[in-house]
Amino acid sequence: MTSRDYLLSQAEYCRRAAADTADRFVAQELKSLAHEFEAMARGALAAISPASVAPQSA
């Protein structure tokens, strides 16, 4: 599992927990946290340089 996958899984966990809670404040905070995890995941993807992702030629 990559760091991006982990962050996205945590975002999904927060979204599910927000959907299951009756407390509106807690739900909003969990949704906000999910957005932060997704932003970090996008940042992790952007941090990968194209040279490190490019296929190696034989």
C-alpha positions as a printed Julia matrix, in Angstrom:
58×3 Matrix{Float64}:
   0.0    0.0     0.0
   1.39   3.38   -0.97
   1.15   6.47    1.18
  -1.42   7.84   -1.28
  -3.57   4.71   -0.89
  -3.3    4.94    2.89
  -4.35   8.59    2.95
  -7.3    7.89    0.67
  -8.37   4.97    2.86
  -8.3    7.24    5.89
 -10.4    9.81    4.03
 -12.95   7.13    3.22
 -12.98   5.97    6.85
 -13.68   9.54    7.99
 -16.51   9.91    5.48
 -18.14   6.66    6.65
 -17.77   7.66   10.3
 -19.3   11.07    9.51
 -22.27   9.39    7.86
 -22.79   7.19   10.93
 -22.7    9.9    13.58
 -25.71  11.85   14.8
 -23.59  14.78   16.02
 -23.47  17.42   13.29
 -20.3   19.03   14.66
 -18.44  15.73   14.73
 -19.69  14.87   11.24
 -18.46  18.21    9.89
 -15.06  17.78   11.53
 -14.73  14.27   10.09
 -15.63  15.54    6.62
 -13.05  18.3     6.99
 -10.47  15.74    8.02
 -11.37  13.64    4.98
 -10.72  16.66    2.75
  -7.33  17.13    4.41
  -6.41  13.48    3.84
  -7.4   13.8     0.18
  -5.32  16.97   -0.21
  -2.32  15.2     1.32
  -2.87  12.29   -1.07
  -2.86  14.69   -4.03
   0.32  16.24   -2.66
   1.93  12.81   -2.32
   1.08  12.1    -5.95
   2.46  15.47   -7.08
   5.68  14.88   -5.15
   6.53  11.93   -7.34
   8.81  13.18  -10.06
   8.07  12.07  -13.64
  11.58  10.59  -13.89
  10.94   8.19  -11.02
   7.67   7.01  -12.58
   8.88   6.69  -16.18
   9.45   3.12  -17.36
  13.05   2.01  -17.55
  14.31   1.36  -21.08
  16.3   -1.81  -21.6
